[in-house]
Amino acid sequence: MSDDQTATSTAAGEQAIADQLRSSFQGEVIDRGHPGYDEARAVWNGLIDRRPAVIARCSGTADVVEALQVARKHRPVVSIRGGGHQVAGSGVCDDGLVIDLSAMKGIHVDPAARTARAQAGVTWGELDRETQLHGLFTPGGEISATGIAGLTLGGGLGFVMRTFGLSCDNLRSVEIVTADGEVRTVSREEEPDLFWAVRGGGRGVGVVTSFEFDLHPFGPEVAGALVLHPYENAEAVLRAWRDATLTAPETVTPEILLWSVPAEPPIPEELHRAKCVMVGGVYGGPPGESATAALAPLRDLGPPLMDLSGTMPYVTLQSANTWRFPDGERYFMKSHFMDELSDEAIRTLVDWDSRRPTPESLIVIRTLGGAVARVGGDDSAFAYRSARYNLSIDAGWRDPAMDEEAIGWARSAWDATKPFSSGGTYINFAGLGEDASELRGAAFGSHEERLERIRAAYDPEGLFARAARRP
Ligand SMILES: Cc1cc2nc3c(=O)[nH]c(=O)nc-3n(C[C@H](O)[C@H](O)[C@H](O)COP(=O)(O)OP(=O)(O)OC[C@H]3O[C@@H](n4cnc5c(N)ncnc54)[C@H](O)[C@@H]3O)c2cc1C
């Protein structure tokens, strides 16, 4: 347990928090004695086993204001939970107050204005389902069960980011409750400092209750490349993929995964779960000849095991891998930003990948650039706009007896690939048990000082200074 998670709480203090909340709350107040306590404190990562004093499951913004009032009075450790998918489990804390937004599911799409307003408990799958009714979308993450809140507040890398930017680049405004209990709408025009912070550095400046996104015409059918390569060709495929990324147009967002063949049709059973290299790329426009031509280089990187490229509904694409990351299993992630992918970096990656502890574990390289890099470096708190790649090393396993081995593998692979990093780590992929201040420096780089000033201005008493600021 890190110092950020340490709390001094007494049974009487906990009771007072729960009682005060119950007197004013519309949502649910879940304390240690509540029959739903264990379910409510569980998050996506089964490694996390935190026992909050009270979970305030808010029904709306007024509940968030109430919860913060109680927090100001009793000063528990406060954590904020959106979709519960942060690998470090930072949405829940030990012995403190969880401001749980997961029941806040309102979504309103305005197709004429091409905007959507979504509350902080919404997941990407839920938002896409509504926006796609109108053939519109805002760029989200690659897994439908992930929360829009944490993902957007940390940046938001997605399938078509080179065309449409990060999730946070598509924010028009947010409603946020700051530590003083004030409900603010912030945008480029209103409280621009706070708006700067929530786009990539949105942990610990307040509780964002809803997000207003710009929407773009995209889907329902989208075109993508997905090619499985034999594992023995991993180095050659990685080199060819790297070369293809250097000339890829902004309409294509290439990625590559060292993973296992999915055990599902139409893939023949004899290939299921075998190690492989997966080359992917989604076209940020309508399917058709231009899409096929733009994706062609990603389909020509050597003799494949299978070429599954084609078109599919965006909502299908976006939930296609969700089943591979089930709730409650054990996970650990770490990441680097990289400006280049040298042959030596590729050899090192493949070497570490060959020691991957389970078929569920994977190494992913996503290509940035395009619309991500066009936003000015200091225009938002997201600190690594000029990086060409993000490398993430993701361990997944089931057996608690493997904890040390799996976490050790991810940490060692991260250490071994550090010499190839251009500096910085992605806050949304930050793992458990990291040194909090070191991590914040790595996640926000030169922006950390400005973020700290904004946090001090809006939270002078440090209500969010402990758990809520953690990745
Ligand atoms: C399977 C999986 C796939 C993923 N894929 C992607 C991907 O494609 N692209 C990508 O960029 N990331 C991805 N991520 C990482 C993801 O962005 C982070 O895990 C993110 O934190 C998830 O948001 P959440 O709301 O679900 O998380 P939570 O755990 O609920 O929140 C994480 C943290 O964000 C803060 N927070 C959450 N809600 C609020 C709020 N309303 N106001 C203020 N602070 C808040 C809190 O500090 C909280 O501790 C993935 C994660 C997983 C587990």
The ligand as a MOL file (V3000), in Angstrom:
LIG
                    3D

  0  0  0     0  0            999 V3000
M  V30 BEGIN CTAB
M  V30 COUNTS 53 58 0 0 0
M  V30 BEGIN ATOM
M  V30 1 C -9.1830 -3.4590 -21.1300 0
M  V30 2 C -8.7040 -2.0500 -21.1940 0
M  V30 3 C -8.5420 -1.4270 -22.4330 0
M  V30 4 C -8.0930 -0.1210 -22.5060 0
M  V30 5 N -7.9540 0.4630 -23.7330 0
M  V30 6 C -7.5450 1.7500 -23.8120 0
M  V30 7 C -7.4540 2.4120 -25.0640 0
M  V30 8 O -7.7490 1.8500 -26.1070 0
M  V30 9 N -7.0380 3.6940 -25.0750 0
M  V30 10 C -6.7060 4.3590 -23.9410 0
M  V30 11 O -6.3400 5.5200 -24.0220 0
M  V30 12 N -6.7860 3.7560 -22.7470 0
M  V30 13 C -7.1990 2.4820 -22.6590 0
M  V30 14 N -7.2810 1.8770 -21.4440 0
M  V30 15 C -6.8570 2.5990 -20.2530 0
M  V30 16 C -7.9660 3.4840 -19.7550 0
M  V30 17 O -7.9010 4.7010 -20.4300 0
M  V30 18 C -7.8090 3.7540 -18.2610 0
M  V30 19 O -7.8590 2.5460 -17.5900 0
M  V30 20 C -8.8910 4.7030 -17.7450 0
M  V30 21 O -8.5320 5.1480 -16.4620 0
M  V30 22 C -10.2340 4.0330 -17.6650 0
M  V30 23 O -11.2090 4.9170 -17.2720 0
M  V30 24 P -12.3360 4.4540 -16.2430 0
M  V30 25 O -13.2550 5.5950 -16.0570 0
M  V30 26 O -12.8850 3.1400 -16.6790 0
M  V30 27 O -11.4210 4.1920 -14.9780 0
M  V30 28 P -11.5660 4.4370 -13.3950 0
M  V30 29 O -10.7040 3.3740 -12.8050 0
M  V30 30 O -12.9390 4.5390 -12.9350 0
M  V30 31 O -10.8830 5.8510 -13.2340 0
M  V30 32 C -9.5030 6.0230 -13.3440 0
M  V30 33 C -9.1090 7.2810 -12.6330 0
M  V30 34 O -9.5700 8.4000 -13.3780 0
M  V30 35 C -10.0260 9.4050 -12.5000 0
M  V30 36 N -11.4370 9.6350 -12.7590 0
M  V30 37 C -12.3420 8.7340 -13.2290 0
M  V30 38 N -13.5150 9.3300 -13.4060 0
M  V30 39 C -13.3650 10.6120 -13.0430 0
M  V30 40 C -14.2130 11.7340 -13.0200 0
M  V30 41 N -15.4520 11.6540 -13.4620 0
M  V30 42 N -13.7260 12.9160 -12.5740 0
M  V30 43 C -12.4570 13.0220 -12.1670 0
M  V30 44 N -11.5890 11.9910 -12.1730 0
M  V30 45 C -12.0410 10.8090 -12.6090 0
M  V30 46 C -9.8110 8.9450 -11.1030 0
M  V30 47 O -8.5780 9.4480 -10.6380 0
M  V30 48 C -9.7170 7.4500 -11.2550 0
M  V30 49 O -8.9170 6.8910 -10.2970 0
M  V30 50 C -7.7530 0.5760 -21.3330 0
M  V30 51 C -7.9100 -0.0370 -20.0910 0
M  V30 52 C -8.3750 -1.3170 -20.0210 0
M  V30 53 C -8.5330 -1.9570 -18.7020 0
M  V30 END ATOM
M  V30 BEGIN BOND
M  V30 1 1 1 2
M  V30 2 1 2 3
M  V30 3 2 2 52
M  V30 4 2 3 4
M  V30 5 1 4 5
M  V30 6 1 4 50
M  V30 7 2 5 6
M  V30 8 1 6 7
M  V30 9 1 6 13
M  V30 10 2 7 8
M  V30 11 1 7 9
M  V30 12 1 9 10
M  V30 13 2 10 11
M  V30 14 1 10 12
M  V30 15 2 12 13
M  V30 16 1 13 14
M  V30 17 1 14 15
M  V30 18 1 14 50
M  V30 19 1 15 16
M  V30 20 1 16 17
M  V30 21 1 16 18
M  V30 22 1 18 19
M  V30 23 1 18 20
M  V30 24 1 20 21
M  V30 25 1 20 22
M  V30 26 1 22 23
M  V30 27 1 23 24
M  V30 28 2 24 25
M  V30 29 1 24 26
M  V30 30 1 24 27
M  V30 31 1 27 28
M  V30 32 2 28 29
M  V30 33 1 28 30
M  V30 34 1 28 31
M  V30 35 1 31 32
M  V30 36 1 32 33
M  V30 37 1 33 34
M  V30 38 1 33 48
M  V30 39 1 34 35
M  V30 40 1 35 36
M  V30 41 1 35 46
M  V30 42 1 36 37
M  V30 43 1 36 45
M  V30 44 2 37 38
M  V30 45 1 38 39
M  V30 46 1 39 40
M  V30 47 2 39 45
M  V30 48 1 40 41
M  V30 49 2 40 42
M  V30 50 1 42 43
M  V30 51 2 43 44
M  V30 52 1 44 45
M  V30 53 1 46 47
M  V30 54 1 46 48
M  V30 55 1 48 49
M  V30 56 2 50 51
M  V30 57 1 51 52
M  V30 58 1 52 53
M  V30 END BOND
M  V30 END CTAB
M  END
